[in-house]
């Protein structure tokens, strides 16, 4: 079938995109490479289509569809979308992506090279031809280009040669592509998706969530947009979730299971109801988590896959929970996050926890008991605060203690509650012993950035304290705001405030933090202390330091800026302080500053990590896990621009 016929079929609705297909994910290099191959008549592969009944075809977009049967593209979406975008000068109706990827393609008549428009380089050079203008016919068609070339004296003797090249470029649409069809009434969606994944073994494979969403959208086309709108609402509140995560909660509400296969037989009305219920309970869960234990933004929301379990529990209740019940649920959520319950095989762990809620013996007590048996005990010991950096699992615990208790700002003496607003009142991580002084005294990075050396203060107070030693400013804080130091679990023995006693200070503060954590957890249990009678992982000797992590506010700001930069370009945000864990045991093996475990273009690119100021050990762990690593924000941006976006130079 000629490319021109395929494009006509897309216009007429005889060819469409199945609902389960992901959006357009090619970059400019791939578009340019496609046209170079077609121009030189190199093979570019055929198309695989699924011939389905038009009335029942689950397709993307709102364009017209032909009567009778329709060809749904299984393999060739990226190529045909790129061709359509360049030849027609607009994206097809089923398009879901960034149209700038195929906008502005130029062809150089002398070099026979394709590049995207660069004003300084191309504006006054008649040899750069706008491919879309040529394909669309422009105002005068091929003749107009010939006239322009003839009017340029220095090109007149090569006009014949250039016309031949323009004709070769124009005739790209006359190239024949082999089209293989999947037909037969027995070809169910499951069978076709399996064929799709086999064919696309080197391309964009579908996740279980994609297939579940495809089946939902088949009966309820507005589902995707409604879910994206809700995700945007949470993003505006500081929580970055994705469609798979939201679907997991819908699934638990409707089926009591984590695996998406259980969602496939639900009807559109059931899915609508399930989404509404899930969103209502997610909102309630986030409000409860932020309001009671202070985990009020994405950075400290450890154990986010515990939320679908909370949603299931809350949805099945006949009425609202009382304070004792909601606190017990929060006890489970915080403990599950603290011990890395969902860092390993997430789906199977969620199923285990959902099972603990079911049956006559099920419920919150059974859920907590399962966690205790898995962890070996839920009591916190001083050694559990041995971690370092903003990626340590006990970093959110410190934030939680600060928010739950009466922790006071050292500059104002005010409690650090969630109502603190304004640019200068935002909570910041403060190094109690200043980093510069510790490095000057030859302490190691993990010691300098130990969790026990962190506290939270307002931005203004942080700036006022600067790099002074505790022995200099602690007495001043205590005089101005008695009790403010103790409210942040500072050892009150002045000898420990000296830099030569820094390690002793850390040990003393870890003990205070552990005592305070157990006290707050006991408060959440309202006196039911049976799950706190034994410690978690017994600390007989210091645990090996987990390598990697964000060790300064400046690093975190730089990484957040990278995420915002990506989001503005319709690319997925990375996971900040990504907890890289053993998939079987859930044991934390490293912390990556910013990571995309599925790549920036899932299915087309591999895992990516930005690792700022990290050791060779962290780079080795990430590389062994298949990550492409970048050690600076500039290098990462160059990668995105040159290989993902191919942004035109201005």
N, C-alpha and C positions, 0 to 999 in steps of 0.2 A: 504494500500500500504506500502511495506517495505521501511524503510529509505534508504536502498541501492538502491532500484528502483528509489526513488525520486532523489538521487544524480546522478544516471545514466541518468535520464531524463534531469537534468540540463546540464550534459555534452553533450548530444545529441541535445539539443535545443528543446526538447519536453516540457520543463518547463522553464519559464523565469519570469522576473519581469516587471510589467506594468510600463510605463513611469511615471505615476503620483506618484509612491511610492517614499518616501524619501530614503536617503541612510541608510547605516548600522549605528545604534546608540547604540547598546548594549555595556555594559562595561564588564570587566573581571569577576566580581562577577556573572553577569547573565550567562555568558558562563559556568563558573564553576558549578553554580547551575543547569544548564540544564544537564550537564553530570552526576552530582550526582543523579539527578532524574532518568535519563535513566538507569544508572548503577543499581539503586535499584528498577527499574521497576515501578517507580511512574508515574502516568499519566502526560503527558506534553501538552495535547491538540492536536486537529487535525489540518488539513490544509483546507483552503478555497481557491479554485482556480476558475478563470474565463476562461472558454473554449472559445477561439476566433479563428477566421480564421487567419492562419499564415501570409497570405499575407497582411493583414490589421492590425495586432496586433501592438499596440504601446508599445514597450518594451524598457527596458534600456540595455545599453551595446552594443557591436559589435560582440557578439558571434553568431555562426550558429543557425538557427532556423529550426525546422523540417517542412516538407511539410504537408499540410492539416490543422490541428488544433494545437493550442499550449495552454498549461495550464499556465495562468498568476497568480502568487501568490498574493492573496489578504490578506490572514492572514497566517502568518508563516514565513515571510521573515527573521526575526531576528534569529529564531530557525534554519531554514534550511541553512542560510548563516554561522552560527556558526558551525553547523555540517559539512558542506562542507569544511570550512576552516580548521578544526581540522583533519577530516578524509582524505581529499585530500592533506592537507599541503599547500594549496594556496587558495586565494579567488576566487569565481566564476567570470565569465566574466562580470556579471552585477554589480559587487561590487563597492560601493562608500562609503569609510569610512577608518578607521584605522586598517590595518591588524594585528597590534601588539595586538589588543584586543583578538585574539584567537591564537596567536603564543606562543608556549612554555608551553602548558598544560601538567602537570605531574600527575601521579597516584601513590599513596603509597600502596604497596602490603600488608603491615601489617595493616596499619590504615584504608585502603580503603577510603582514602581522596584524593580529587583533589586540586591541587594548581598550580600556575604558577611558572616557573623556577626561582629559587634563587640560584646563584652559590655557595655561601658559605655554604648554608644549604644542597644542593642536589648533588654537584659535585661528591663526593666520596661515596655516599650512593647507593648501587645497588638496593635498594627497591623502589627508585623513577624511575618510568617507563615513557618514552616519549610516550605519547598517540598517537601522529601523526606517530611516527616511527612504533609503533605496528600496527596501522590501515593500513599503507601503505605497511606493510610486511617487511620493513627494508631490510637488505641484505640476511637474512636467515629466515625471518618470525618468527612465534611463537617459533619454535625450537631454534632460536638464543637466545631468552630471557631465555628459559629453560636451555640452555647450560651455560649461564652466571650465573644463579642462582645455578646450580649444582656445578659449579667451585668454589663457595664460601662456604667453609666448614661449617660455622656457620648457613647457610641457608639450608643445604642439607636435613635436616629432615622435612622441611616445603615446599619442592618443589611441592609436590602434591597439597597442599592447595593453593599455589600461582598460579599454572597452572589453577586451577579452577577459580580463580579470573580474570586471564588474559583472559580466555575463555568467562567469563561473560562480560568483557569489550569489547572484540572483537565482541560479538554477539549483541551489541547495534544496529548495522546497520541492524539487522534482525528483529528489533521491527516493528510491524505494526502500522501505523498512519492512523486514519480515514481521508479520503479526501472527502470533500463535494464540488460539482461542481456547478457553476453558468453558466447556458447555455441558449441559445435562442437568436435569431437574434434581439429580441426587447430590449435586455439588452444594452442600450446605455452607453457611458462613464459616463454620469451624474448619471444614475441609479446605475452603478457599484461602483462609488465613494461613493454614499450615503450608499450602502451596506458596503463598506469598513469602513466608518466612524462609522457606527452602531456597526460593529463587533469589531472595535478597540476603543470602548468608553473608555477603560482604557489604551490604548496604544497611538501610534503615529497617531494623527488625522491630516487630511490634511487641510491646510488653503485654503482660496479662491485663494491666489496667487499660491499655489502648483497646484491646479486644472487648473488654467489658463496656467501655465508653461507646465503642462502635455499636454494640447491640442496644445500648440505651438510646443513642441518637437515632437509630433506625426507627424507633417508635415515637421518640420525643426529640425532634430535631433541635429544639431550643435548649436542650440540656447543657451542651458544652458552654454556650454563652452565659447561661445562668450560673454555672459553676465558676467560670472565669470571673464573673462579676463579684461573686462572694469571695473568691481568693483575693481580688483587688481590694475589697473592703478590709480584709484581715491585713493585707500588706500595708495599707494606709495606717493601720493601728500598730504596725511594727512587727508583724508576724509573717514570715515568708513560707507559705505552704505550696504544694503543687497538687495537680489533679489526682494523681495516684493516692496521695494522702487523704484527700477529701473523699474519694471513692471508697477508701478503706473504711471510713466512718459510716458512709451510706450502707456499705455492705454489712458492717457489724449490727447496725440498727435493724436491717431487714432480715438478716439470716443468722446472726449470732456466730458468724464464721469470718475468718480473715481472708480466705482464698476467694478470688473473684469468680471462680467457676460457679459458686453458689448463687451469684447474682444474675446469671444468664436467663433464668426462667421467670424473672420478675417482669410484670407488665409495666407499661408506661405510667398508669396511675399509681402503681405501687412505688415506682422509682421516684415520682414527683413527691409523694408523701414521705418516702424515706429521706430524700434530700432535705426537705423542709424540717423534718424531725432532727436529722443529723446536724444541720446548721444551727438549729435552736439550741441543741445540747452542746455543740462545740462552743458557741458563744457563752453559754452558761459555765462551761468548764474553764474557759479562758478567764472569765470574770472571777470565778472562784479561785483559780490559781494565782491570778494577779492580786486580787483583793486580800486574800488570807495569808498566802505565803510569799507574796511580793515578786513573783517571777513574771514581770510585766512587759517583757519584750523578747524577741526571738533569740537574742544572744544568750540568754540565761534559761531558755525553755528546754532544759535537758529532758530526754525521754519523751519527745513529742508523739511517739507511736503508742504511748500510754493513753493518749487522749481518745482514740477510738474505743479503747476498753472502758474508759470513764463514760463515754457517750452511750455505749450499750447499757451500762449499769443504770445510768440516770434515765434513759428512755423507757426502761422497763418498770420503773417505779410508778405507782399509782398517783403519787403526789409529791410535793417538795420534800427534800431532806431536812432533818433538823441539824443543829450545829454539830452534834456529836457524830452523826453519820457522815456529814460532809467532811469533817476534819479527818475521820478515819480514811475516807477515800483519798484525801490529799496526802495523808501519811503514806499510803501505798504509792501514789504517783511520785512523790519526792524521793522515796526510797528506791523505787524502780529506776529513776533517772540517775541517782547517785551511784548506784552499783553497776550501771551500764546494762540494765536488763534488755534493752532493745538495740544493742550495738552489734549483735551477731545475726542469727537467722531470724529476722524480724517477723516474717509471716507465721512461722511455726510457734514462736514465742507468744504472739498475740492470740493464736488459737488455743494455746495452753491456758492463758489467762482468762480467755472467754469461757473456756470449759469449766474453770474453777467457779465461775459465777452461776452456773446452771445447776438444776436439780435440787432436790430437797436439802442436800448437805452443802449446797453452794451458797455463795454470797461474799461479802467483803472479808469476813474472817478467813474463808477458804482461800481467797485471792492473796491475802497477806501471808498466810501460812505457806502457800506455794512459793512466794518470793523468799521467805525465810529459809525454806528447805533448799532452794536453788542457791542462795547466797551463803548459807551456813550460819546465819545470825545477822541481826539488823542493828546491833549496837555499834556506835561509832567509837573508835579509839583514836588517840592522838596521832598515831602513825598513818591514819588514813588521810591526814592533811599534809602528807609528805610531798604531794604533787607541786608542780610549778607551772607558770604561764597561765594565760587566760583560757587555755584549752584543757586544763586539768578538770577532772570530773567533779572535784570538790570546790572549784571556783564558783559555780552557781549556788552551792551550799552556803558559802560565805555571803554571797549576795542575798540569799534567802534569810539568813540570820540577821543581816543588817536591816532588811525590810520588815521582818516579823517582830523584831524586838524594839527596844528603845534606843538603838544606836543613835548617837548624836554627832552632828557636824562639829568639828573642832574649831571652826571659825565663828559660828553663830550660836552654838549650843542647842540648836533646834534638832528635833528628831528627824531622821532621814526617811520620811514617809513618801509614798508615791505621789502625794499632792504637790510636791516641790516641782515647780515649773519654771520656765525661763532659761535663756541661754546660759547664764552664769550659775544657775542652780541645778543643772543636770548633774547627776552623780558621775564621778570619775574614779577610776582606780588610782589610788595613791600608794606609792612605795614608802612605807613607814621609815625604813632606812633608805636614804636616797641612792639611786642606782649608781650615779657617778662616783659617790664616795665609796661604795662597796667595791666597784671595779678597781678603783684606785688602791684599795686595800687588798686586792688580788683574790677576792672571792669569785667562785665559779658562777657562770650564767644561771644555772639551775638554783643556786643559793640566792643570788640577787633577786630573782623573779619567783621566789617561793610563794605559794599561796599564803603562808603564814606571815609574809611581809606585806601583804595587801590589806588595804581597808578602802572604804568608799567615803568620799568627801564631795562637797560641791566644788564646781570648777573654780570659783573664786577663792575658796579656802586652799585648794591645791596650789594655786598660783602664789598665794601669800606665803605658804610654808616653804615652797621652793625646794632647795637642796640642803636645807639645814639638818643637822643631826638631831635625833630624838632627844638627846640629853640637853639640847639647846631649846627646843620648842615645847617639849612635853610639860615642863614646869609652868610655862606660860599658859598652855591650854588648861591645865588643872586649876590654875589660879583664876582664870577668867570664867571657866565653865566647870565647876567641880563635878566629878563623876563622868565627864565626857570621855575620858580615856578608858575607864573601866567599862563604859557602855560599848566600846569597840574591842573588848577582851584584850586589853593591854596589860601585861604583867606590871605590877606597881612597884617592883623593886628597882630603884634608880640605877643600881649597878648594872642591870641588864640593858639599860638604855645606851650603853657605850659600845662603840663599834667593835672593840676587841671581844665583847661578850655576845656578838651578834648570833652565833649559833645557839648559845644558851637561851637567848631571847626567843628564837624560833621554836625551840623545844617547849618552853614555858607557854608560849602563846598557843601552840598546837593543842596542848592539854586543856587550856581554857576553852578553845573552840570546840573540842570534842565534848566537853562537859556541857557547853551551851547547846550544841546540836542535840544531844540526848535529852536535855531538858525540854527543848521545843518539840521534839518528836513525842516525848511523853505527854506534853500538853495536848498535842493533836489526838492522842489516844484517850484523853480524859481519864487517866488513872489506870487504864488497862495496859499494864506494863509487861505482859507475858512475852511480847515479841522483842523486847529490849533487854531481856535477862541475859542473853549471851551476845558476845561480840560478833561482828561479821568476820571477814578474813582476819584470822589471828595474826597480830603483828609481833613476831618474835625477833625480827631483825629488819632494818630498813629495806623497803621494797626497791627494786631497780627503778631508776628514774626513767619515766617515759619520755623519749626524745621528742623535740619539736614543740612548737607552740608560739602564740603571740605574747610577747613579753613587754609591750609598751603601748600606751595610748596612741602614740604616733603611728605605730605599725597598724593598730586596729583602724585608725582613721584612714590610712592609705588603702587598706583592704576594702573598707566600706566604700571609699571613693571609686575603686575599681568595679565593685558590684553595681554602684549607681551608674557608672559609665556604660557597663554592659546592658543594664536594664533599659537605658535610653536608646539602645540600638537593637532592642527586641531580642536580646540574647539572655539565656537563663542566668540568674544570680548563682554564685558559688556558695558552698557551705563554709561559713566562717568557723575557724578553729575545728576543722573536721576531725572527728574521733575515728581514726583508723584502727579497726579492731580485728581480732581473729574471728573469722566468720563462724567457727564452730563453738568457741568458748565465750566469745564476747569480750575477751581480755583486751584492754587497750594496748596497742603496740607502738603507736606514734600519734602525734597531732600535726596535721597539715594546716598551715595558715589559712589557705583558701583552696577549696577543691571542688572539682566537678567529676564525681566518680563515674558518671555516664557520658562525660564529654560535653563540649559546648554544642555539638550537633549529635545528639544521641543516635547511635547506630552508624554514623559516618566518621566520627572522630573518637579517639580513645580517651581515657581518663586524663584530666589535666589538673595540675596543682601549682599554685603560686607559693613559693617558700622563701620568705624574706629572712635574711641573716641566719639561715639554718646551717646545721653541721653536715658534714659528709655522711654521717650515719642516717640522718633523716632523708637526705637525697637518695641514698642507697635503698632505703625501705620503700620510698615512693616509686623509684625506678623499677625495683623488683616486682612491685604490685602493678606495673604496667602504666604508670602515670608519666605523662610528658611534663617535665618540671621547668619552671621559670623562677629565677632568683631575683628578679626585679620587676616592678610594675611596668617600666618602660619596655622591657623585653616581651612581657605578656601582651601589652597593647600592640606592639609590632606584629606579634603572631596573629592576634585577632584581626588586625587591619589587613595584613598581607595574605593570610590563609583563610580567614573566615569571611571578612567583609570585602577585602580588596578595595578599600576606600580610595577614591580618586584623589590624587594630590591636587591641591589648589594653589 
